[in-house]
Amino acid sequence: MITTSYYAQEKKIKNPVAISQQKYRWGTKSREYKKLAPPMYLVDYWKKGSITVEQYTEEYYRVVLSKLNPQEVLDEIIRIFGDDATLLCFEKAGEFCHRRLVAEWIEKGTGVEVPELQF
């Protein structure tokens, strides 16, 4: 089952896959899947607080997810990384993040649940 989590939990995760532009700066064992990474300008806007959750979500869908097919992405993740891949980004569980946008997009497009790992 594909799941999501965040870099601070990486040591507890069997098969971590980074879906951010940059990986965790203290070293990581994650392999990368850049197709789902938000563009740096969008990350910068978010970090500066110059856009809302709604604006971020709209722009992320427009520039990333609208160009992809959720079933094809899911199939490719499973083929490359395995069906136990955990998609990672930086934000803690419960905080707004693009990995949960990805999870919801996959769920709506494929009917496959993509839960957040609980520790």
Secondary structure in CASP SS format (residue, H / E / C, confidence):
PFRMAT SS
TARGET T0000
AUTHOR 0000-0000-0000
METHOD secondary structure of the structure
MODEL  1
M C 1.00
I C 1.00
T E 1.00
T E 1.00
S E 1.00
Y E 1.00
Y H 1.00
A H 1.00
Q H 1.00
E H 1.00
K H 1.00
K H 1.00
I C 1.00
K C 1.00
N C 1.00
P E 1.00
V E 1.00
A E 1.00
I C 1.00
S C 1.00
Q C 1.00
Q C 1.00
K C 1.00
Y C 1.00
R C 1.00
W C 1.00
G C 1.00
T C 1.00
K C 1.00
S C 1.00
R E 1.00
E E 1.00
Y C 1.00
K H 1.00
K H 1.00
L H 1.00
A C 1.00
P C 1.00
P C 1.00
M H 1.00
Y H 1.00
L H 1.00
V H 1.00
D H 1.00
Y H 1.00
W H 1.00
K H 1.00
K H 1.00
G C 1.00
S C 1.00
I C 1.00
T C 1.00
V H 1.00
E H 1.00
Q H 1.00
Y H 1.00
T H 1.00
E H 1.00
E H 1.00
Y H 1.00
Y H 1.00
R H 1.00
V H 1.00
V C 1.00
L H 1.00
S H 1.00
K H 1.00
L C 1.00
N C 1.00
P H 1.00
Q H 1.00
E H 1.00
V H 1.00
L H 1.00
D H 1.00
E H 1.00
I H 1.00
I H 1.00
R H 1.00
I H 1.00
F H 1.00
G C 1.00
D C 1.00
D C 1.00
A C 1.00
T E 1.00
L E 1.00
L E 1.00
C E 1.00
F C 1.00
E C 1.00
K C 1.00
A C 1.00
G C 1.00
E C 1.00
F C 1.00
C C 1.00
H H 1.00
R H 1.00
R H 1.00
L H 1.00
V H 1.00
A H 1.00
E H 1.00
W H 1.00
I H 1.00
E H 1.00
K H 1.00
G H 1.00
T H 1.00
G C 1.00
V C 1.00
E C 1.00
V C 1.00
P C 1.00
E E 1.00
L C 1.00
Q C 1.00
F C 1.00
END
